[in-house]
Amino acid sequence: MNFHVLTLFPEMIEQGVNTSITGRAIQNNLISVNAINIRDFAGNKYGQVDDYPYGGGAGMVMQPGPVYRSYESVVEKIGYAPRVLYMTPQGKVFNQGMAEEFAKEKDIVFLCGHYEGIDERVLEMIVTDNVSIGDYVLTGGELPSMVMIDAISRLVPGVLNNEVSAEFESFNDNLLEYPQYTRPAKFMEKDVPPILLSGDHGKVDRWRRNQSILRTMERRPDLMEKAKLDKEDLKFIRTMEK
């Protein structure tokens, strides 16, 4: 899978993704991350890509020309018009379902704005998805891009060492992940739940599923409405409601 990031700060992207799991995935040619410097397409010797907003107001606005030309360079390279995600607090809030959807793409372009934003005309021309990572404002789109690249990459086959990991993490079936424990069995008078030491894999799986349901009900009750529950899950929930 190929990620193309249109940005004013390519070094920020490169330094952020070339470590840990994404860095290993890049080395193993499972994903590629190409940071394109929008300033390279400024069309002037100063690399200026912003100007004052029409109608007045504070701040500067990124010009449409450099953004469009940087996008065109990606289209020419890959041979088709890919999906373009614009990082904006006005967009749909990113979630695991969106990560799974985006992971099906061969190429994705992330457009990172700065200053007071980007000229609306070029956004209308190239953007397919307006996406946010939360209801707050950041200085630019680079951090949201890296968050999404991380979340999407781990769904690409081969990226995680344990291929089963992604299937049972938080938000599987719209439920939060169950609590995890490791050695020692006793830590500062706190014991690992005995069921996990029983060796009964069926009971362990049921306990973990119940814990996922409990944790979701306590911490993110909003997720329960869309949770994928079977008969055993519903039976457990009924016992908790008594």
Secondary structure, 3 states (H helix, E strand, C coil): CEEEEEECCHHHHHHHHCCHHHHHHHHCCCCEEEEEEHHHHCCCCCCCCEECCCCCCCCCEECHHHHHHHHHHHHHHHCCCCEEEEEEEEEEECCHHHHHHHCCCCEEEEECCCCCCECHHHHHHHCCEEEECCCCCCCCCHHHHHHHHHHHHCCCCCCCCCCCHHHHCCCECCECCCCCCCCCCEECCEECCHHHHCCCHHHHHHHHHHHHHHHHHHHCHHHHHHCCCCHHHHHHHHHHHC
